[in-house]
Amino acid sequence: MTDEPRLEADAIVVGAGLAGLTAARELTEAGWTVRLLEARDRVGGRLKGYALGDGKAVDLGGEYFGDKSTAIAETARSVGVEGFRTYDDGRRITFINGRRYEYTGLFPLRMGPVTLADFGQAVLKIERLARTVPPEAPWNARQAVRFDSQTFWSWCRRNVATATARAFLTMAIEAAYCAVPADLSLLHVLYYANASGGFRYLLEISGGIQRYRFDGGAHSIPARLAARLDDEVRLGAAVRRIEQRADSVVVTGPGFQARARWVVVAVPLTLAGRIAYEPALPGYRDQLTQRMPAGAAIKCLAVYDEPFWRAEGLSGQVTTNDGPFRVAFDTSPVDGSPGVLSAFVTGSAARKLTRLPPAERRTAVLAALARGLGPRAGRPVDFVEQNWLDEEFTRGCYHGFAPPGVYTAYGPALRAPIGRIHWAGTETGVHQMGSMGGAIDSGRRAARELLARDAGGSTVDPVAGAVRHG
C-alpha cells in the first residue's frame, strides 16, 4: 500500500467492494493506472468474514450464489475460490402467526389446500409480471407507471386472498429485500426478481440463488482481488469531496488528495449522496440518492461444536414472520465442523432489534433458534453479529431499494455518467442487481464506459455534465 498524500492516476475508484475492485481490475488489465480508495480498514464492502479457527471462516455479509449467478462464479474461479452446495437436507421449520410447521419443499402443505393454492397463484403472478420488466431499464417496462405507482403491500391486498398466504409472502419479501412490503414499489420487486433469475429463484435453496456457498467464505474473493492490485489500493481513505475540472478530477479526504482523468464512485447510493461535489451534482441525480435508502439487515452467527440439527433430520432452516429474525440457515463450513447457524434479522425485525442493546438482541435471536431447533440451539459456544445498519460506510443491506415513483421519475440517473464521474455499485448492475453479481456487473460496465470514452477522445464539460467527442 502507498502512503503518499498526493496520488496521481488515470482513474480513481472510490470504494473497494466487489464493484470497485472489478472496475479497478478491468482498467489495470487494460494498461491504466488506478488508485482505489477505501474508507474502511479492509476491502470487501458488504462482504465480511469471521474466523472460526483452524483456518476456517464464515461470512458476516453476502455469501450465496446459484446456477444463474454467472458473474460472481466466474470471478471466484478466476482467483481460485471454489463453491460448494449449501446444506439443505431434512425438514424445515416455520412459524406463521405463532403456529409451528415442519415441512420440506418451498411451502408447508399443512397450511391447507386453500392457502397453498393462494400462495402458489401469487408467486406465479409475480413471476409472470417480473418477466415483463427489463433489468437493463425497468422504467421502460410497458406497465412501468402502473407498477411504480403502488406498493407491494397494496398489490398483495388485491391479489392474495388468505391471511396466511399474505403472512408467508411478507416474510419472504422481508427476508429477500430487507424491507417491508409497504416500503417497496411493485416495480422494484419485479425488477429485482427478474434481474436475479426469477421470484421463486430468490426464495429457494437447492433450486435457487442460495444453492451454493464459497469454500473459505465469499469475503475471500475481494481479498484475493485486492492482493492482485496491491499498490493500487489505499485503505482508511474516506472520500469527502470530488471536484471536477476541465481536464481532470480531484478527490480529497482526511490526509490525502488524488488526481486523475476519471473517477468511478462505487459505493452504496445513500453514501454516494453524502459526498460533496464541485460543481454540485444535477438535482436529477441528487434526488435519486435522496429516494433510495438501504435495506435493514443484521446478520447473527451462532457457532456450535457440531451441527446437531442434522442428526435430528432438520435442515437448520428456521423462518418466522413475527420473531426476531426472518430466516436462519445452516452455514457450517464445507466439512460440517463446527456447526454454524446464520440468522438474518431483516426488514421490520431489524428495525426493531437495532434499537435494543446487543445483549438483548443475542437473547432474542437465540431464544427463537431454540424455539425452532430445540434447547441446544440456545447454547452456542460463540455468537457474533454484524449490524449493517450501524456500519458507517454501509448503512444497511442487502442493497438500496426503490419506493413508489422512483424508477419512473429518476431511474436513468442510476448509471448515467456526470462529467468525469461514473457510477458503479450493485444497485446499478443489470445481471443480478442487488447481489454480488450485480456489483461485478456494474464494475465491468463502468470500466467499459471509461475505456470507450478514452478511445473516442472525449472532452467533458464538468458543469453541464455533457460529453464532447473530439
Buried (B, 14 or more C-beta within 10 A) or exposed (E): EEEEEEBEBBBBBBBBBBBBBBBBBBBBEBEBBBBBBBBBEBBBBBBBBBEBEEEBBBBBBBBBBBEBBBBBBEBBEEBEBEBEEBBBEBBBBBBBEEEEBBBEEBBBEEBEEEBBEBBEBBBEBBBEBBEBBBBEBBBEBEBBEEBBBBBBBBBBEEBBBBEBBBBBBBBBBBBBBBBBBEBBBBBBBBBBBBBBBBBBBBBBBEBBBBBBBBBBBBBBBBBBBBEBBEEBBBBBBBBEEBBBEEEBBBBBBEEBBBBBBBBBBBBBBBBBBEBEBEEEBBEBBBBBBBBBBBBBBBBBBBBBEEBBBBEEEBBBBBBBBBBBBBBBBBBBBBEEBBBBBBBBBBBBBBBBBBEEEEEEBBBBBBEBBBBBBEEBBBEBEEBBBBBBBEBEBBBBBBBBBBBBBBBBBBBBBBBBBBBBBBBBBBBBBBBBBBBBBBBBBBBBBBBBBBBEBBEEEBEBEBEEBEBEEE
